[in-house]
Amino acid sequence: MLLASDENGQFMTEMDIADKILGLLIGGHDTASAAVTFVVKYLAELPEIYNEVLKEQMEIAKSKKPGELLNWDDIQKMRYSWNVACEVMRLAPPLQGAFREAINDFVFAGFSIPKGWKLYWSANSTHRNPEYFPEPEKFDPSRFEGSGPLPYSYVPFGGGPRMCPGKEYARLEILVFMHNVVKRFNWEKLLPDEKIIVNPMPIPAKGLPVRLFPHIA
């Protein structure tokens, strides 16, 4: 981006560069941070889900030599854990939505949308559509087995040519976090009814304090 010029041969200004850096910092940190926060929240609330994640992660941990780090093949074995993370991001998508510009006139749900209008697509509304997600409020990782949800019905990373370029990095980040935390600890929430606020991403109002319980060897 720094080396690219526009059609007039102009390069980005310092403010443009600062804006892009800020966007990358927020996109690369805050979204993954929100995702792993809600992974911790849901695993604390759903012990049967936690136990299945623990089982999968301990099988991987036991296959490693002392001090040996995770590798790419280990990540591919974390299928259930990733299904859990996907269901977490369905119910609490870090990205609430985004704006797009209509490139043609079209009609949607009886509304005429003129070319050039700015539209806001909502991840929350999309992820709770019972047509694509039966019992949408139920936590069900099996939704992501096989080929998973229909295209564009599950959009925590957006979709199409402008889909988040950091999706695979986020997947790696979330799964490595889950592995290293779950294999060491169980935990409980200290504030059972803690409210969730959106500012601009969903976060527990008090920071989701938890009490950790190390696994007994």
Residue frames as a rotation matrix with the C-alpha (Angstrom) as fourth column:
MET 1
0.567 0.823 0.000 0.00
0.823 -0.567 0.000 0.00
0.000 0.000 -1.000 0.00
LEU 2
0.384 -0.494 -0.780 2.86
0.222 -0.771 0.597 2.36
-0.896 -0.402 -0.186 0.77
LEU 3
-0.660 -0.751 0.027 4.31
0.143 -0.090 0.986 1.88
-0.738 0.654 0.166 -2.71
ALA 4
-0.296 0.630 0.718 1.01
0.950 0.272 0.153 1.98
-0.098 0.727 -0.679 -4.60
SER 5
-0.906 0.050 -0.420 -0.18
-0.066 -0.998 0.024 5.19
-0.418 0.049 0.907 -6.26
ASP 6
0.088 0.992 0.093 -3.61
0.212 0.072 -0.975 6.20
-0.973 0.105 -0.204 -7.47
GLU 7
0.467 0.172 0.867 -4.60
0.851 0.181 -0.494 6.97
-0.242 0.968 -0.062 -11.07
ASN 8
0.959 -0.114 0.259 -3.01
-0.025 -0.946 -0.323 10.43
0.282 0.303 -0.910 -10.72
GLY 9
0.171 -0.969 -0.178 0.31
0.312 0.225 -0.923 9.09
0.935 0.102 0.341 -9.47
GLN 10
0.061 -0.089 0.994 -0.35
-0.768 -0.641 -0.010 10.30
0.638 -0.763 -0.107 -5.91
PHE 11
-0.528 -0.292 -0.798 0.76
0.253 0.842 -0.476 8.26
0.811 -0.453 -0.370 -2.91
MET 12
0.442 0.716 -0.540 -0.92
0.722 0.073 0.688 8.00
0.532 -0.694 -0.485 0.47
THR 13
0.212 -0.303 0.929 -0.56
-0.417 -0.888 -0.194 10.96
0.884 -0.346 -0.315 2.79
GLU 14
-0.835 -0.549 0.030 0.71
-0.228 0.295 -0.928 10.55
0.500 -0.782 -0.372 6.34
MET 15
-0.409 0.769 0.492 -2.87
-0.837 -0.102 -0.537 10.72
-0.363 -0.631 0.685 7.61
ASP 16
0.490 0.551 -0.675 -3.91
-0.788 0.612 -0.072 7.99
0.373 0.567 0.734 5.15
ILE 17
-0.244 -0.690 -0.682 -1.02
-0.190 0.723 -0.664 5.82
0.951 -0.032 -0.308 6.34
ALA 18
-0.890 -0.063 0.452 -1.92
-0.450 -0.048 -0.892 6.44
0.078 -0.997 0.014 10.01
ASP 19
0.040 0.995 0.094 -5.54
-0.979 0.059 -0.198 5.53
-0.202 -0.084 0.976 9.25
LYS 20
0.418 0.058 -0.906 -4.53
-0.518 0.835 -0.185 2.24
0.746 0.547 0.380 7.59
ILE 21
-0.647 -0.717 -0.260 -2.21
-0.145 0.450 -0.881 1.33
0.748 -0.532 -0.395 10.49
LEU 22
-0.672 0.469 0.573 -4.97
-0.707 -0.176 -0.685 2.02
-0.220 -0.865 0.450 13.01
GLY 23
0.366 0.857 -0.363 -7.38
-0.925 0.377 -0.044 -0.10
0.099 0.352 0.931 11.01
LEU 24
0.106 -0.422 -0.900 -4.91
-0.261 0.862 -0.435 -3.00
0.959 0.282 -0.019 10.92
LEU 25
-0.868 -0.451 0.206 -4.25
-0.284 0.111 -0.952 -2.74
0.406 -0.886 -0.225 14.66
ILE 26
-0.315 0.843 0.437 -7.96
-0.868 -0.070 -0.491 -2.77
-0.383 -0.534 0.754 15.51
GLY 27
0.507 0.554 -0.660 -8.77
-0.812 0.564 -0.151 -5.44
0.288 0.613 0.736 12.94
GLY 28
0.016 -0.619 -0.785 -5.89
-0.217 0.764 -0.607 -7.66
0.976 0.180 -0.122 14.02
HIS 29
-0.906 -0.423 -0.021 -6.19
-0.048 0.152 -0.987 -7.28
0.420 -0.893 -0.158 17.80
ASP 30
-0.647 0.660 0.382 -9.62
-0.723 -0.373 -0.581 -6.24
-0.241 -0.652 0.718 19.01
THR 31
0.230 0.785 -0.575 -11.59
-0.887 0.412 0.208 -8.76
0.400 0.462 0.791 16.94
ALA 32
-0.096 -0.337 -0.936 -9.54
0.019 0.940 -0.341 -11.78
0.995 -0.050 -0.084 18.04
SER 33
-0.953 -0.250 0.172 -9.56
-0.136 -0.155 -0.978 -10.47
0.271 -0.956 0.114 21.61
ALA 34
-0.264 0.939 0.222 -13.36
-0.958 -0.228 -0.176 -10.27
-0.114 -0.259 0.959 21.56
ALA 35
0.295 0.377 -0.878 -13.60
-0.600 0.788 0.137 -13.77
0.743 0.487 0.458 20.07
VAL 36
-0.432 -0.517 -0.739 -11.41
0.205 0.742 -0.639 -15.46
0.879 -0.427 -0.214 22.70
THR 37
-0.858 0.217 0.465 -13.20
-0.511 -0.438 -0.740 -13.55
0.043 -0.873 0.487 25.48
PHE 38
0.129 0.992 0.016 -16.50
-0.991 0.129 -0.027 -15.10
-0.029 -0.012 0.999 24.42
VAL 39
0.060 -0.208 -0.976 -14.86
-0.237 0.947 -0.217 -18.51
0.970 0.245 0.008 24.01
VAL 40
-0.900 -0.424 -0.102 -13.93
0.030 0.173 -0.984 -18.27
0.436 -0.889 -0.143 27.69
LYS 41
-0.561 0.761 0.326 -17.46
-0.813 -0.431 -0.392 -17.10
-0.158 -0.485 0.860 28.55
TYR 42
0.346 0.793 -0.501 -19.29
-0.866 0.475 0.155 -19.90
0.361 0.380 0.852 26.75
LEU 43
-0.158 -0.460 -0.874 -16.90
-0.040 0.887 -0.460 -22.64
0.987 -0.038 -0.158 27.90
ALA 44
-0.962 -0.127 0.241 -17.51
-0.228 -0.107 -0.968 -21.51
0.148 -0.986 0.074 31.49
GLU 45
-0.299 0.942 0.153 -21.28
-0.907 -0.232 -0.351 -21.66
-0.295 -0.244 0.924 30.96
LEU 46
0.683 0.557 -0.473 -21.37
-0.710 0.658 -0.250 -24.97
0.173 0.507 0.845 29.05
PRO 47
0.046 -0.744 0.666 -19.36
-0.782 0.388 0.488 -27.66
-0.621 -0.544 -0.564 30.85
GLU 48
0.510 0.169 0.843 -20.38
0.227 0.919 -0.321 -30.38
-0.830 0.356 0.431 28.38
ILE 49
0.967 -0.218 0.135 -18.91
0.063 -0.312 -0.948 -28.31
0.248 0.925 -0.288 25.53
TYR 50
0.426 -0.844 0.326 -15.80
-0.904 -0.408 0.125 -27.57
0.028 -0.348 -0.937 27.58
ASN 51
0.243 -0.327 0.913 -15.28
-0.399 0.825 0.401 -31.28
-0.884 -0.462 0.070 28.27
GLU 52
0.799 0.077 0.597 -15.40
0.466 0.550 -0.694 -32.13
-0.381 0.832 0.403 24.56
VAL 53
0.808 -0.569 0.153 -12.90
-0.338 -0.661 -0.671 -29.37
0.482 0.490 -0.726 23.77
LEU 54
0.304 -0.700 0.647 -10.67
-0.889 0.035 0.456 -30.59
-0.342 -0.714 -0.611 26.62
LYS 55
0.534 -0.052 0.844 -10.80
0.068 0.998 0.018 -34.16
-0.843 0.047 0.536 25.31
GLU 56
0.912 -0.163 0.377 -9.74
0.388 0.038 -0.921 -33.07
0.136 0.986 0.098 21.82
GLN 57
0.648 -0.686 0.332 -6.99
-0.564 -0.724 -0.396 -30.79
0.512 0.070 -0.856 23.06
MET 58
0.363 -0.529 0.768 -5.57
-0.738 0.340 0.583 -33.30
-0.569 -0.778 -0.267 25.53
GLU 59
0.765 -0.089 0.638 -5.27
0.370 0.871 -0.323 -35.91
-0.527 0.483 0.699 22.78
ILE 60
0.778 -0.504 0.375 -3.15
0.156 -0.423 -0.893 -33.44
0.608 0.753 -0.251 20.85
ALA 61
0.525 -0.579 0.624 -1.17
-0.825 -0.527 0.204 -32.46
0.210 -0.622 -0.754 23.97
LYS 62
0.563 -0.266 0.783 -0.38
-0.353 0.779 0.518 -36.10
-0.747 -0.568 0.344 24.77
SER 63
0.850 -0.233 0.473 1.00
0.517 0.546 -0.659 -36.62
-0.105 0.805 0.584 21.26
LYS 64
0.707 -0.586 0.395 3.63
-0.262 -0.736 -0.624 -33.91
0.657 0.338 -0.674 21.81
LYS 65
0.054 -0.788 -0.613 7.07
0.772 0.422 -0.476 -34.37
0.634 -0.447 0.631 23.35
PRO 66
0.427 0.080 -0.901 7.88
0.795 -0.508 0.332 -32.24
-0.432 -0.857 -0.280 26.44
GLY 67
-0.150 -0.478 -0.865 8.40
0.109 -0.878 0.466 -28.66
-0.983 -0.025 0.184 25.28
GLU 68
-0.787 -0.111 0.606 7.36
0.590 0.147 0.794 -29.41
-0.178 0.983 -0.050 21.70
LEU 69
-0.664 0.518 -0.539 5.27
-0.390 -0.855 -0.342 -26.65
-0.638 -0.018 0.770 20.17
LEU 70
0.343 0.864 0.369 2.09
0.143 0.340 -0.929 -27.01
-0.928 0.372 -0.007 18.16
ASN 71
-0.840 -0.540 -0.046 2.49
0.039 -0.145 0.989 -27.41
-0.540 0.829 0.143 14.42
TRP 72
-0.599 0.622 -0.505 0.18
-0.801 -0.459 0.384 -26.99
0.007 0.634 0.773 11.44
ASP 73
-0.555 0.382 -0.739 -0.96
-0.048 0.872 0.487 -30.61
0.830 0.306 -0.466 11.51
ASP 74
-0.805 0.260 -0.533 -2.04
0.587 0.215 -0.781 -30.21
-0.088 -0.941 -0.326 15.14
ILE 75
-0.738 0.532 -0.415 -4.19
-0.420 -0.844 -0.334 -27.22
-0.528 -0.073 0.846 14.20
GLN 76
-0.530 0.533 -0.659 -5.98
-0.688 0.185 0.702 -29.30
0.496 0.826 0.269 11.55
LYS 77
-0.671 0.242 -0.701 -6.94
0.411 0.908 -0.080 -31.84
0.617 -0.342 -0.709 14.22
MET 78
-0.893 0.287 -0.346 -8.83
0.204 -0.427 -0.881 -29.21
-0.401 -0.857 0.323 16.23
ARG 79
-0.748 0.618 0.243 -12.06
0.247 -0.081 0.966 -29.65
0.616 0.782 -0.092 14.27
TYR 80
0.147 0.853 -0.500 -14.45
0.890 0.106 0.443 -29.71
0.431 -0.510 -0.744 17.22
SER 81
-0.210 -0.301 -0.930 -12.68
0.761 -0.648 0.039 -26.79
-0.614 -0.699 0.365 18.91
TRP 82
-0.986 -0.155 -0.054 -13.00
0.084 -0.756 0.649 -24.72
-0.141 0.635 0.759 15.74
ASN 83
-0.367 0.927 0.077 -16.69
0.514 0.133 0.847 -25.63
0.775 0.351 -0.526 15.44
VAL 84
0.195 0.377 -0.905 -17.10
0.974 -0.183 0.134 -24.34
-0.115 -0.908 -0.403 19.00
ALA 85
-0.600 -0.493 -0.629 -15.24
0.426 -0.863 0.271 -21.12
-0.677 -0.105 0.728 18.15
CYS 86
-0.907 0.308 0.287 -17.41
0.183 -0.325 0.928 -20.68
0.379 0.894 0.238 15.05
GLU 87
0.036 0.966 -0.255 -20.58
0.772 0.135 0.621 -21.09
0.634 -0.219 -0.741 17.11
VAL 88
-0.074 -0.163 -0.984 -19.21
0.828 -0.559 0.030 -18.55
-0.555 -0.813 0.177 19.60
MET 89
-0.877 -0.341 -0.340 -18.67
0.112 -0.832 0.543 -16.07
-0.468 0.438 0.768 16.74
ARG 90
-0.563 0.783 0.264 -22.15
0.501 0.070 0.863 -16.82
0.657 0.618 -0.432 15.41
LEU 91
0.360 0.770 -0.527 -23.75
0.877 -0.087 0.472 -15.82
0.318 -0.632 -0.707 18.71
ALA 92
0.681 -0.210 -0.701 -21.27
0.280 -0.811 0.514 -13.04
-0.677 -0.546 -0.494 19.53
PRO 93
0.515 -0.504 0.694 -19.72
0.817 0.044 -0.574 -11.85
0.259 0.863 0.434 16.27
PRO 94
-0.210 -0.671 -0.711 -16.80
0.780 -0.554 0.292 -9.50
-0.589 -0.493 0.640 16.97
LEU 95
-0.997 -0.059 -0.039 -17.67
0.018 -0.747 0.665 -7.54
-0.069 0.662 0.746 13.83
GLN 96
-0.388 0.920 -0.056 -21.26
0.073 -0.030 -0.997 -6.32
-0.919 -0.391 -0.056 14.11
GLY 97
0.598 0.544 0.589 -21.51
0.656 0.092 -0.750 -5.56
-0.462 0.834 -0.302 10.41
ALA 98
-0.563 -0.782 -0.270 -20.19
0.423 -0.552 0.718 -3.16
-0.710 0.290 0.642 7.78
PHE 99
0.317 0.641 -0.699 -21.23
-0.303 -0.630 -0.715 -0.76
-0.899 0.438 -0.005 5.05
ARG 100
-0.537 -0.395 0.746 -21.37
0.626 0.406 0.666 -1.55
-0.566 0.824 0.029 1.35
GLU 101
-0.434 0.361 -0.826 -22.43
-0.552 -0.831 -0.073 0.50
-0.712 0.424 0.559 -1.67
ALA 102
0.364 0.653 0.665 -25.08
0.255 0.617 -0.745 -0.81
-0.896 0.440 0.058 -4.03
ILE 103
-0.697 -0.690 -0.196 -23.55
-0.044 -0.232 0.972 -1.12
-0.716 0.686 0.132 -7.51
ASN 104
-0.844 0.527 0.105 -26.96
0.168 0.074 0.983 -1.68
0.510 0.847 -0.151 -9.17
ASP 105
-0.305 0.857 0.415 -30.62
-0.936 -0.349 0.034 -0.94
0.174 -0.378 0.909 -8.49
PHE 106
-0.725 0.150 -0.672 -32.27
0.065 0.987 0.150 -3.92
0.686 0.065 -0.725 -6.82
VAL 107
0.221 0.853 0.472 -35.22
-0.720 -0.184 0.670 -4.96
0.658 -0.488 0.573 -4.67
PHE 108
-0.738 -0.442 -0.509 -34.72
0.044 0.722 -0.690 -6.71
0.673 -0.532 -0.514 -1.31
ALA 109
-0.697 0.517 -0.497 -37.58
0.703 0.359 -0.613 -7.87
-0.139 -0.777 -0.614 0.94
GLY 110
0.314 0.923 0.223 -39.93
0.949 -0.301 -0.090 -5.52
-0.016 0.240 -0.971 -0.88
PHE 111
0.542 -0.205 -0.815 -37.65
0.148 -0.931 0.333 -2.49
-0.827 -0.302 -0.475 -0.56
SER 112
0.832 -0.275 0.483 -36.26
0.476 -0.096 -0.874 -0.77
0.287 0.957 0.051 -3.66
ILE 113
0.421 -0.789 -0.447 -32.56
0.398 -0.282 0.873 -0.01
-0.815 -0.545 0.195 -3.22
PRO 114
0.990 -0.044 -0.134 -31.15
-0.137 -0.514 -0.847 2.54
-0.031 0.857 -0.515 -5.70
LYS 115
0.429 -0.899 0.087 -27.66
0.769 0.313 -0.558 2.24
0.474 0.306 0.826 -7.12
GLY 116
-0.228 -0.651 0.724 -25.17
0.094 -0.755 -0.649 4.20
0.969 -0.080 0.234 -5.00
TRP 117
0.652 0.503 0.568 -26.98
-0.519 -0.251 0.817 3.83
0.554 -0.827 0.098 -1.69
LYS 118
-0.581 -0.802 0.135 -24.90
-0.600 0.311 -0.737 2.83
0.549 -0.510 -0.662 1.31
LEU 119
0.544 0.759 -0.358 -26.15
-0.363 0.597 0.715 -0.34
0.757 -0.259 0.600 2.98
TYR 120
-0.323 -0.593 0.738 -25.32
-0.941 0.119 -0.317 -1.77
0.100 -0.797 -0.596 6.39
TRP 121
0.221 0.356 -0.908 -25.29
-0.238 0.923 0.304 -5.55
0.946 0.149 0.289 6.67
SER 122
0.216 0.002 0.976 -25.74
-0.967 -0.138 0.214 -6.95
0.135 -0.990 -0.028 10.17
ALA 123
-0.622 -0.512 -0.593 -23.87
-0.395 0.858 -0.327 -10.06
0.676 0.031 -0.736 11.29
ASN 124
-0.874 0.297 0.385 -26.07
-0.319 0.247 -0.915 -10.40
-0.367 -0.922 -0.121 14.39
SER 125
0.090 0.982 -0.169 -29.33
-0.796 -0.030 -0.604 -10.44
-0.598 0.189 0.779 12.43
THR 126
0.132 -0.117 -0.984 -27.91
-0.858 0.483 -0.173 -12.78
0.496 0.867 -0.037 9.80
HIS 127
-0.761 -0.580 -0.291 -26.60
-0.354 0.747 -0.563 -15.25
0.544 -0.326 -0.774 12.38
ARG 128
-0.806 0.522 0.278 -29.95
-0.156 0.266 -0.951 -15.45
-0.570 -0.810 -0.133 14.14
ASN 129
-0.249 0.712 -0.656 -32.05
-0.965 -0.124 0.232 -16.13
0.084 0.691 0.718 11.07
PRO 130
-0.074 0.244 0.967 -34.01
-0.534 0.809 -0.245 -19.30
-0.843 -0.534 0.071 11.96
GLU 131
0.859 0.356 -0.369 -34.27
-0.487 0.344 -0.803 -20.17
-0.159 0.869 0.468 8.26
TYR 132
0.376 -0.816 -0.440 -30.55
-0.410 0.279 -0.868 -20.94
0.831 0.507 -0.229 8.26
PHE 133
-0.782 -0.623 -0.015 -29.95
-0.216 0.294 -0.931 -21.59
0.585 -0.725 -0.365 11.97
PRO 134
0.231 0.912 -0.340 -32.82
0.102 0.325 0.940 -23.54
0.968 -0.252 -0.018 13.59
GLU 135
0.807 0.113 -0.580 -33.20
0.585 -0.019 0.811 -22.64
0.081 -0.993 -0.081 17.28
PRO 136
0.437 -0.691 0.576 -30.84
0.254 -0.520 -0.816 -19.71
0.863 0.503 -0.052 16.71
GLU 137
0.460 -0.262 0.848 -30.30
-0.771 -0.591 0.236 -18.97
0.439 -0.763 -0.474 20.43
LYS 138
0.958 -0.100 0.271 -29.14
-0.062 0.846 0.530 -22.53
-0.282 -0.524 0.804 21.13
PHE 139
0.127 -0.977 -0.170 -25.38
-0.926 -0.178 0.332 -23.14
-0.355 0.115 -0.928 21.32
ASP 140
0.757 0.229 0.612 -24.81
-0.022 0.945 -0.326 -25.96
-0.654 0.233 0.720 18.83
PRO 141
-0.132 -0.918 -0.373 -21.31
-0.595 -0.228 0.770 -26.52
-0.793 0.324 -0.517 17.36
SER 142
-0.322 0.014 0.947 -22.67
0.465 0.873 0.145 -29.28
-0.825 0.487 -0.288 15.11
ARG 143
0.743 0.593 -0.310 -24.00
0.071 -0.531 -0.845 -26.55
-0.666 0.606 -0.436 12.80
PHE 144
0.438 -0.673 -0.595 -20.48
-0.846 -0.533 -0.020 -26.34
-0.304 0.512 -0.803 11.40
GLU 145
-0.182 -0.453 0.873 -19.94
-0.085 0.891 0.445 -30.02
-0.980 0.007 -0.201 10.67
GLY 146
0.187 0.212 0.959 -19.63
0.842 0.468 -0.268 -31.16
-0.505 0.858 -0.091 7.07
SER 147
-0.265 -0.254 0.930 -20.05
0.829 -0.552 0.086 -28.32
0.492 0.794 0.357 4.59
GLY 148
-0.752 -0.082 -0.654 -21.42
0.552 -0.621 -0.557 -26.06
-0.360 -0.780 0.512 7.34
PRO 149
0.065 0.840 -0.539 -23.85
0.248 -0.537 -0.807 -23.13
-0.967 -0.081 -0.243 6.89
LEU 150
0.554 0.223 0.802 -24.89
0.825 -0.012 -0.566 -21.90
-0.116 0.975 -0.191 3.47
PRO 151
-0.501 -0.789 0.356 -22.69
0.834 -0.549 -0.044 -19.22
0.230 0.275 0.933 1.85
TYR 152
-0.682 0.077 0.727 -23.29
-0.022 -0.996 0.084 -15.72
0.731 0.041 0.681 3.23
SER 153
0.530 0.841 -0.106 -25.46
0.086 0.071 0.994 -16.99
0.844 -0.536 -0.034 6.08
TYR 154
0.753 -0.408 -0.516 -22.45
0.605 0.121 0.787 -17.00
-0.259 -0.905 0.338 8.43
VAL 155
0.538 -0.422 0.730 -20.38
0.469 -0.569 -0.675 -13.85
0.700 0.706 -0.108 8.12
PRO 156
0.807 -0.284 -0.517 -18.14
0.407 -0.368 0.836 -13.11
-0.427 -0.886 -0.182 11.14
PHE 157
-0.294 -0.950 -0.102 -15.36
0.443 -0.230 0.866 -12.48
-0.847 0.209 0.489 8.59
GLY 158
-0.074 0.354 -0.932 -17.63
-0.727 -0.659 -0.193 -10.99
-0.682 0.664 0.306 5.95
GLY 159
0.222 0.158 0.962 -17.82
0.410 0.880 -0.239 -12.71
-0.884 0.448 0.131 2.59
GLY 160
0.940 0.177 0.290 -16.99
0.326 -0.226 -0.918 -12.45
-0.097 0.958 -0.270 -1.09
PRO 161
0.389 -0.851 0.353 -13.92
0.590 -0.064 -0.805 -10.74
0.707 0.521 0.478 -2.57
ARG 162
-0.071 -0.410 0.909 -13.64
-0.433 -0.809 -0.398 -8.36
0.899 -0.422 -0.120 0.41
MET 163
0.836 0.286 -0.468 -13.73
0.212 0.618 0.757 -11.08
0.506 -0.732 0.456 3.03
CYS 164
0.816 -0.524 0.244 -11.37
-0.506 -0.443 0.740 -10.49
-0.280 -0.728 -0.626 5.97
PRO 165
0.456 -0.713 -0.532 -7.81
-0.447 0.334 -0.830 -11.29
0.769 0.617 -0.166 4.79
GLY 166
-0.478 -0.688 0.546 -6.90
-0.798 0.081 -0.598 -12.23
0.367 -0.721 -0.587 8.37
LYS 167
0.560 0.827 0.054 -9.40
-0.769 0.494 0.405 -15.09
0.309 -0.268 0.913 8.71
GLU 168
0.613 -0.348 -0.710 -6.81
0.204 0.937 -0.283 -17.89
0.763 0.028 0.645 8.72
TYR 169
-0.552 -0.800 0.235 -4.55
0.002 -0.283 -0.959 -15.96
0.834 -0.529 0.158 11.07
ALA 170
-0.194 0.578 0.793 -7.51
-0.934 -0.356 0.031 -15.43
0.300 -0.734 0.609 13.42
ARG 171
0.774 0.475 -0.419 -8.31
-0.385 0.878 0.283 -19.16
0.502 -0.058 0.863 13.27
LEU 172
0.075 -0.857 -0.509 -4.72
0.371 0.498 -0.784 -19.99
0.925 -0.131 0.356 14.20
GLU 173
-0.649 -0.338 0.681 -4.71
-0.358 -0.655 -0.666 -17.42
0.671 -0.676 0.304 17.01
ILE 174
0.170 0.835 0.524 -8.01
-0.941 -0.021 0.338 -18.61
0.293 -0.550 0.782 18.53
LEU 175
0.805 0.174 -0.567 -7.15
-0.135 0.985 0.111 -22.31
0.577 -0.013 0.816 18.37
VAL 176
-0.221 -0.939 -0.263 -3.68
0.311 0.188 -0.932 -21.89
0.924 -0.288 0.250 19.87
PHE 177
-0.533 0.135 0.836 -5.26
-0.708 -0.613 -0.352 -19.86
0.464 -0.779 0.422 22.69
MET 178
0.544 0.832 0.107 -7.90
-0.776 0.450 0.442 -22.54
0.319 -0.324 0.891 23.29
HIS 179
0.498 -0.420 -0.758 -5.29
0.180 0.906 -0.383 -25.31
0.848 0.054 0.527 23.35
ASN 180
-0.492 -0.871 -0.001 -2.98
0.206 -0.116 -0.972 -23.62
0.846 -0.478 0.236 25.83
VAL 181
-0.493 0.383 0.781 -5.72
-0.810 -0.530 -0.251 -22.48
0.318 -0.757 0.571 28.21
VAL 182
0.547 0.833 -0.087 -7.99
-0.752 0.534 0.387 -25.53
0.369 -0.146 0.918 28.17
LYS 183
0.379 -0.433 -0.818 -5.18
0.170 0.901 -0.398 -28.06
0.909 0.012 0.416 28.67
ARG 184
-0.705 -0.709 0.011 -4.08
0.167 -0.182 -0.969 -26.20
0.689 -0.682 0.247 31.83
PHE 185
-0.947 0.308 0.089 -7.27
-0.234 -0.475 -0.848 -24.89
-0.219 -0.824 0.522 33.41
ASN 186
-0.166 0.981 0.096 -10.95
0.881 0.104 0.461 -25.17
0.442 0.161 -0.882 34.07
TRP 187
-0.981 -0.185 0.061 -12.65
0.144 -0.898 -0.416 -21.97
0.132 -0.400 0.907 35.23
GLU 188
-0.069 0.985 -0.158 -15.82
0.997 0.064 -0.039 -20.36
-0.028 -0.161 -0.987 36.46
LYS 189
-0.178 0.113 0.977 -17.32
0.325 -0.931 0.167 -16.93
0.929 0.347 0.129 35.95
LEU 190
-0.822 -0.145 -0.551 -17.31
0.570 -0.201 -0.797 -14.69
0.005 -0.969 0.247 39.02
LEU 191
-0.630 0.667 -0.398 -20.22
-0.476 -0.737 -0.481 -12.58
-0.614 -0.114 0.781 37.74
PRO 192
-0.584 0.379 0.718 -22.89
0.510 0.859 -0.038 -15.02
-0.631 0.344 -0.695 36.49
ASP 193
0.404 0.867 0.291 -25.20
0.829 -0.212 -0.518 -12.32
-0.388 0.450 -0.804 35.12
GLU 194
-0.391 -0.653 -0.648 -22.60
0.274 -0.755 0.595 -9.92
-0.879 0.055 0.475 33.74
LYS 195
0.688 0.695 -0.209 -24.06
0.068 -0.349 -0.935 -7.71
-0.722 0.629 -0.287 31.03
ILE 196
-0.192 -0.679 0.709 -22.64
0.900 0.166 0.403 -7.49
-0.391 0.715 0.579 27.52
ILE 197
0.464 0.262 -0.846 -22.04
-0.032 -0.950 -0.312 -4.06
-0.885 0.171 -0.432 26.02
VAL 198
0.427 -0.305 0.851 -21.11
0.899 0.246 -0.363 -3.15
-0.099 0.920 0.379 22.44
ASN 199
0.897 -0.139 -0.420 -18.42
-0.036 -0.969 0.244 -0.50
-0.441 -0.204 -0.874 22.18
PRO 200
-0.116 0.715 -0.689 -17.97
-0.987 -0.159 0.001 -0.96
-0.109 0.681 0.724 19.21
MET 201
-0.409 -0.058 -0.911 -17.39
-0.320 0.944 0.083 -4.71
0.855 0.326 -0.404 19.66
PRO 202
0.691 0.722 -0.030 -19.26
-0.242 0.270 0.932 -6.86
0.681 -0.637 0.361 22.18
ILE 203
-0.524 -0.838 -0.150 -17.46
-0.066 0.216 -0.974 -7.07
0.849 -0.501 -0.169 25.52
PRO 204
0.173 0.526 -0.833 -18.51
0.858 0.334 0.390 -8.10
0.483 -0.782 -0.394 29.03
ALA 205
0.711 0.250 0.657 -19.21
0.084 -0.958 0.273 -4.93
0.698 -0.139 -0.703 30.99
LYS 206
0.849 -0.370 0.377 -16.87
-0.479 -0.241 0.844 -5.83
-0.221 -0.897 -0.382 33.88
GLY 207
0.033 -0.939 -0.342 -14.14
-0.995 0.001 -0.097 -7.56
0.092 0.343 -0.935 31.87
LEU 208
0.663 0.359 -0.656 -15.34
-0.372 0.920 0.128 -11.16
0.650 0.159 0.743 32.45
PRO 209
-0.228 -0.740 0.633 -13.48
-0.966 0.090 -0.242 -11.96
0.123 -0.667 -0.735 35.70
VAL 210
0.612 0.357 -0.706 -13.00
-0.332 0.926 0.180 -15.72
0.718 0.124 0.685 36.14
ARG 211
0.350 -0.515 0.783 -11.54
-0.816 0.242 0.524 -18.05
-0.459 -0.823 -0.336 38.77
LEU 212
0.150 -0.413 -0.898 -9.03
-0.765 0.527 -0.370 -20.54
0.626 0.743 -0.237 37.36
PHE 213
0.640 0.015 0.768 -8.70
-0.561 0.692 0.454 -24.14
-0.525 -0.722 0.452 38.53
PRO 214
-0.260 -0.813 -0.522 -5.47
-0.966 0.224 0.133 -25.84
0.009 0.538 -0.843 37.40
HIS 215
0.646 0.415 -0.641 -5.90
-0.475 0.876 0.088 -29.43
0.598 0.247 0.763 36.25
ILE 216
0.406 -0.488 0.773 -4.53
-0.733 0.332 0.594 -31.96
-0.546 -0.807 -0.223 38.74
ALA 217
-0.162 -0.568 -0.807 -1.90
-0.921 0.380 -0.082 -34.08
0.353 0.730 -0.585 37.05
